[in-house]
Amino acid sequence: MSDPMQHPFQFPPSFSSTSSTPSAVDDGQNQQFIIQQIISSSVDEISRTQNITAEQRGSLQVLANFNSNPLQEILRLNLHIHATMFKLENKMNGLEQKLVDMLNQEQVSKQVITGDQRATMHATVKEHLVQTGRIQWDVAQEVIDFLEVHQVRFGFESVFASPKLTKDLQRETRRFATGHRDVLRIIIRNSAGLTREQSDLKACLSKTVEDIARRFLNTPSTRVPTEFYIFVALLRYIASENPAWINRGDMGRPQAGKDWWAGVAAWYQEKTKLWGNDWNVGEWVDLIQFIIANERTLHPEDPIPRLPSVPSIPVNHGVLPPTLANTEYVESSPTASMDHMNHAPVGSNTAGYPSFQYYNQASGSSLTSAQYYPQVNRPSQPSVYSPDMLYQNSSYY
């Protein structure tokens, strides 16, 4: 009998006296192949029932191959023990990931827009609403785009890096823009004497400009350009020509496209289609001169003939970057007088809004917003819109 240690497999006792013929070796190999197939099938079944990964299934297969000689019951028990351990490991990993997700979600839910970010958004909305030459007042998306472009300068990186904070900013901007657009409507309506049963709220152009400049730009009227007076005068004129229009906001929320500002935008669109977008020539000049003459007639005490000079000291440049209505102040700007303004065409600006340029006959120089408009000073605290603020903070009400 040959030495059993020289054979890779242990054959059944009935074959122990049989010589190692080629046929006996082949039978042993076939038997081992069958055993491996049974083990592999068992590993597959256990892996499926325990819901373990392919990598863990491979580990079980290695374990089974190293333990193919023990009794079948012991081998199956070992496989089940290790498969159960793998299953528990997978559950722990899943719970750990859920915990991480919950912590991240809680952290995101605690993210809020800071007071400084909100104050900057408020100042930007108000500045956009009173840009000279503006002909539409749905400014919320303009403000969002502006803040996104200048996010590094104004500290909005954290906002635009977070989908939640971006949505919060969009929602707050829309709400604030809608509220202050209505504030501007009420100021124009009251100043034109169109408030129902309160016509005594009527005010002159200069007083209206002063109120709007302080409310929306946090600056006195002495720091606004000639264009700003024209901008306000046009709004007062449109309101006077459409008195029922401007009171729509007091009769509940108007339908989309039926509010006062949609009507003003439609008015400008119609006039621009007829007269072009250069307010320095043609019918635009005639209309503006007519409006100013009418303002002087209605309010002879109003110092429109001599607009205030710009201040002789530099203003704060650290809040808002230059925009259409917020360009750099040039200290050497001369005094402008509407009695001596000849309009010179200069073409339209890059934003598509009507352009202004005025010629001062006394000094012989042209005035543009780049020479005459001051930098906006942001309020130190966020301005929160309240429906009662108009009646608490203005001499009109």
C-alpha positions in Angstrom: 0.0 0.0 0.0 1.3 3.4 -0.9 1.8 6.2 1.7 -1.5 8.2 2.0 0.5 11.5 2.5 1.6 11.2 -1.0 -2.0 11.6 -2.3 -3.7 14.9 -2.3 -7.1 13.5 -1.5 -8.5 10.9 1.0 -10.5 8.3 -0.9 -13.3 6.2 0.6 -12.2 3.0 2.5 -13.4 0.8 -0.2 -10.7 2.2 -2.5 -7.8 1.9 0.1 -6.6 -1.4 -1.3 -6.8 -0.4 -4.9 -3.6 0.5 -6.6 -3.1 4.0 -7.9 -4.1 3.3 -11.4 -4.9 6.2 -13.8 -8.6 5.5 -13.6 -8.5 5.7 -9.8 -6.8 9.1 -10.0 -9.3 10.4 -12.4 -12.1 9.3 -10.1 -10.5 11.2 -7.2 -10.2 14.4 -9.3 -13.9 14.1 -10.3 -14.9 13.6 -6.7 -12.9 16.7 -5.6 -14.5 18.7 -8.4 -17.9 17.7 -7.3 -17.0 18.7 -3.7 -15.8 22.1 -4.9 -19.1 22.6 -6.8 -21.1 21.8 -3.8 -19.1 24.2 -1.6 -19.4 27.0 -4.2 -23.2 26.5 -4.4 -23.4 26.6 -0.6 -21.4 29.8 -0.5 -23.6 31.4 -3.1 -26.8 30.4 -1.3 -25.5 31.7 2.1 -24.3 35.0 0.4 -27.7 35.5 -1.1 -29.7 34.8 2.1 -27.4 37.0 4.2 -27.3 39.8 1.6 -23.5 40.2 1.7 -21.3 41.9 -0.8 -19.4 40.2 -3.7 -16.1 40.9 -1.9 -17.4 39.2 1.3 -18.7 36.3 -0.8 -15.1 35.8 -2.1 -13.8 35.7 1.5 -16.3 32.9 2.3 -15.2 31.0 -0.8 -11.6 31.2 0.4 -12.6 30.0 3.9 -14.6 27.1 2.4 -11.6 26.0 0.2 -9.3 25.9 3.2 -11.8 23.9 5.2 -13.0 21.5 2.6 -11.9 18.4 4.6 -13.9 18.9 7.9 -17.4 17.4 8.3 -20.0 19.0 6.2 -21.9 20.3 9.2 -18.9 22.0 10.7 -18.0 23.7 7.3 -21.6 24.9 6.9 -21.6 26.3 10.5 -18.4 28.1 9.9 -19.7 29.7 6.7 -22.9 30.8 8.4 -21.0 32.4 11.3 -18.8 34.4 9.0 -21.7 35.3 6.7 -23.6 36.6 9.8 -20.6 38.7 10.8 -20.4 40.2 7.4 -24.1 41.0 7.5 -23.8 42.8 10.8 -20.8 44.7 9.5 -22.9 45.9 6.5 -25.7 47.0 8.8 -23.2 48.9 11.0 -21.8 50.6 8.0 -25.3 51.5 6.8 -26.2 53.0 10.2 -23.0 55.0 10.3 -23.8 56.5 6.9 -27.3 57.3 8.0 -25.9 59.0 11.1 -23.5 61.1 9.0 -26.4 62.1 6.7 -28.5 63.1 9.6 -25.8 65.2 11.1 -25.1 66.9 7.7 -28.8 67.6 7.3 -29.1 69.1 10.7 -26.0 71.3 10.0 -27.6 72.4 6.7 -30.9 73.2 8.5 -29.1 75.5 10.9 -27.5 77.5 8.1 -29.0 80.9 7.8 -28.4 84.2 6.0 -26.4 86.5 8.2 -27.5 90.0 9.2 -24.7 91.6 7.1 -25.7 89.5 4.0 -29.4 90.5 4.5 -28.5 94.2 4.9 -26.4 94.1 1.7 -29.3 92.4 -0.2 -31.7 95.0 1.2 -29.5 97.9 0.1 -29.0 96.4 -3.3 -32.7 95.9 -3.9 -33.5 99.5 -3.0 -30.7 100.8 -5.2 -31.9 98.8 -8.1 -35.5 100.0 -7.7 -34.5 103.6 -8.1 -31.9 103.4 -10.8 -32.4 106.4 -13.1 -33.5 105.3 -16.5 -35.1 102.1 -15.2 -38.2 101.1 -17.2 -39.2 97.8 -15.5 -39.4 97.1 -11.8 -39.2 93.3 -11.4 -35.7 93.5 -10.0 -35.4 90.4 -7.8 -33.6 88.2 -10.3 -31.3 91.2 -11.2 -30.3 91.5 -7.6 -29.6 87.8 -7.2 -27.5 87.8 -10.4 -25.7 90.9 -9.2 -24.9 89.4 -5.7 -23.7 86.2 -7.3 -21.3 88.0 -9.6 -19.9 90.0 -6.7 -20.2 87.2 -4.1 -16.6 87.4 -3.0 -16.7 91.2 -2.5 -19.9 91.1 -0.5 -19.3 87.8 1.4 -22.0 85.7 -0.3 -19.7 82.7 -1.1 -21.4 80.6 1.7 -24.8 81.5 0.3 -24.3 80.5 -3.3 -22.3 77.4 -2.2 -25.4 76.1 -0.4 -28.6 75.2 -2.4 -30.7 75.8 0.7 -29.2 79.3 1.4 -29.5 80.2 -2.3 -33.2 79.4 -2.2 -33.6 81.3 1.1 -31.9 84.3 -0.5 -34.1 84.1 -3.6 -37.3 83.9 -1.5 -36.2 86.8 0.8 -35.1 89.0 -2.1 -38.5 88.5 -3.9 -40.4 89.3 -0.8 -38.3 92.4 0.0 -38.3 93.7 -3.6 -42.1 93.3 -3.8 -42.6 95.1 -0.5 -40.3 98.1 -1.3 -41.6 98.3 -4.8 -44.9 99.0 -3.1 -43.3 101.5 -0.8 -42.1 103.4 -3.8 -45.6 103.2 -5.4 -47.2 104.7 -2.2 -44.6 107.5 -2.0 -45.3 108.4 -5.7 -49.1 108.2 -5.2 -49.2 110.3 -2.0 -46.8 112.9 -3.4 -49.0 113.3 -6.4 -52.1 113.9 -4.2 -53.8 110.7 -5.5 -54.4 109.0 -2.1 -58.1 108.5 -1.6 -59.6 111.0 0.8 -56.0 112.2 1.7 -55.1 114.7 -1.1 -53.4 116.8 1.5 -50.4 114.4 1.3 -49.5 116.0 -1.9 -45.9 117.2 -2.1 -43.5 118.9 -4.5 -40.9 117.2 -6.6 -37.9 118.1 -4.5 -39.6 116.8 -1.3 -40.5 113.6 -3.1 -36.9 113.2 -4.3 -35.6 113.8 -0.8 -37.9 111.2 0.7 -37.0 108.6 -1.9 -33.3 109.3 -1.8 -33.2 108.9 2.0 -35.4 105.8 2.0 -33.9 103.9 -0.9 -30.3 105.2 -1.0 -29.7 106.3 2.6 -28.5 109.6 1.3 -29.9 113.2 1.1 -31.2 114.7 -2.2 -28.0 116.8 -2.4 -26.2 113.7 -3.4 -28.4 112.6 -6.3 -27.9 113.7 -9.9 -30.2 115.6 -12.3 -31.4 112.3 -13.8 -32.9 111.3 -10.4 -35.2 114.3 -10.5 -36.3 113.4 -14.1 -36.8 109.8 -13.0 -39.1 110.7 -10.1 -40.9 113.4 -12.2 -41.8 110.9 -14.9 -43.2 108.5 -12.3 -45.3 111.3 -10.8 -46.5 112.2 -14.3 -47.5 108.7 -15.2 -49.4 108.4 -11.8 -51.2 111.7 -12.4 -52.3 110.5 -15.9 -53.5 107.2 -14.5 -54.9 107.9 -11.0 -57.0 104.7 -10.8 -54.0 102.7 -11.9 -51.8 103.6 -9.0 -54.4 102.7 -6.4 -54.8 99.1 -7.6 -52.4 97.9 -4.9 -54.9 99.0 -2.2 -57.6 96.8 -3.5 -56.0 93.5 -2.7 -53.2 91.8 -4.6 -53.6 92.6 -8.4 -53.4 89.8 -10.9 -50.0 89.1 -12.5 -49.2 91.8 -15.1 -52.1 94.0 -13.8 -50.3 95.8 -11.1 -49.1 99.4 -11.1 -45.5 98.7 -12.0 -46.5 96.4 -14.8 -48.6 99.2 -16.2 -45.6 101.7 -15.9 -43.4 99.2 -17.7 -46.0 98.9 -20.5 -46.1 102.7 -20.7 -42.4 102.9 -21.1 -42.3 100.1 -23.6 -44.9 101.8 -25.7 -43.1 105.2 -25.6 -39.8 103.6 -26.3 -41.2 101.8 -29.4 -42.5 105.2 -30.6 -39.7 107.5 -29.6 -36.6 105.3 -29.1 -34.6 104.8 -25.9 -32.6 108.0 -26.0 -34.2 110.5 -23.7 -32.0 113.3 -24.9 -33.8 113.9 -28.2 -37.1 114.3 -29.9 -40.4 113.7 -28.1 -38.7 112.6 -24.9 -37.2 116.0 -24.5 -40.5 117.7 -25.2 -42.3 115.5 -22.6 -39.6 116.0 -19.9 -39.6 119.7 -20.4 -43.4 119.8 -20.3 -43.4 117.7 -17.0 -40.8 120.0 -15.3 -42.7 123.1 -16.4 -45.8 121.6 -15.0 -44.1 120.8 -11.7 -42.9 124.4 -11.4 -46.4 125.7 -12.1 -48.0 123.4 -9.5 -45.3 124.0 -6.9 -43.8 127.5 -7.4 -42.1 127.2 -4.0 -40.1 124.1 -5.2 -36.4 125.0 -5.8 -36.3 123.0 -9.1 -34.8 125.9 -11.1 -31.6 125.5 -9.1 -30.8 121.9 -8.2 -28.5 121.3 -5.1 -24.8 121.0 -5.7 -23.0 117.7 -5.1 -21.1 117.5 -1.8 -17.5 118.7 -1.7 -16.3 115.7 0.3 -15.7 112.2 -0.9 -18.5 109.7 -0.2 -18.3 106.0 0.9 -17.1 103.8 -1.9 -17.0 100.6 0.1 -20.5 99.2 -0.2 -21.8 98.8 -3.7 -19.7 98.5 -6.9 -20.6 100.7 -9.9 -23.9 99.9 -11.6 -26.1 101.8 -14.0 -27.5 104.0 -11.2 -24.6 103.7 -8.8 -21.4 104.9 -10.5 -18.3 106.5 -9.1 -18.6 110.1 -7.8 -16.3 112.7 -9.3 -15.6 115.5 -6.8 -15.1 118.2 -9.5 -18.7 118.0 -10.8 -20.2 121.5 -11.3 -23.6 122.6 -10.2 -26.5 121.7 -12.5 -29.4 124.0 -13.3 -32.5 122.7 -15.1 -33.0 126.3 -16.5 -29.9 125.9 -18.6 -30.0 122.3 -19.8 -29.7 121.6 -23.5 -30.1 117.9 -24.3 -27.4 116.2 -26.4 -27.9 112.7 -27.8 -25.3 110.2 -26.5 -26.8 106.9 -27.5 -28.1 104.2 -25.2 -26.2 102.5 -22.4 -25.0 98.9 -22.3 -27.9 97.8 -20.0 -30.5 98.8 -22.6 -32.0 101.5 -20.4 -32.6 105.1 -21.7 -29.5 107.2 -21.5 -29.0 110.8 -20.1 -26.5 113.5 -20.7 -27.0 117.1 -19.8 -25.1 120.2 -20.8 -24.5 123.0 -18.3 -24.4 126.3 -20.1 -22.9 128.2 -17.3 -19.8 125.9 -16.9 -19.7 124.6 -20.5 -19.3 121.0 -19.5 -21.4 117.9 -19.8 -22.8 116.1 -16.8 -23.4 112.3 -16.8 -24.3 110.0 -14.0 -20.7 108.9 -13.8 -19.8 112.5 -12.7 -22.8 113.3 -10.6 -24.2 110.2 -8.9 -22.9 109.4 -5.4 -22.0 106.0 -3.9 -24.8 104.4 -1.9 -24.3 104.1 1.8 -25.6 100.9 3.1 -27.6 101.2 6.4 -25.9 99.7 9.4 -28.9 97.6 10.2 -31.2 95.6 7.9 -34.3 97.6 6.9 -37.3 95.4 7.5 -40.4 96.4 5.5 -43.5 97.1 7.5 -46.8 98.3 6.1 -46.9 100.9 8.8 -43.5 102.4 8.2 -44.8 104.9 5.6 -47.0 106.4 8.2 -44.4 106.5 11.0 -41.3 107.7 9.2 -42.3 110.4 6.7 -43.5 113.9 7.0 -46.0 113.1 4.2 -48.1 110.8 6.3 
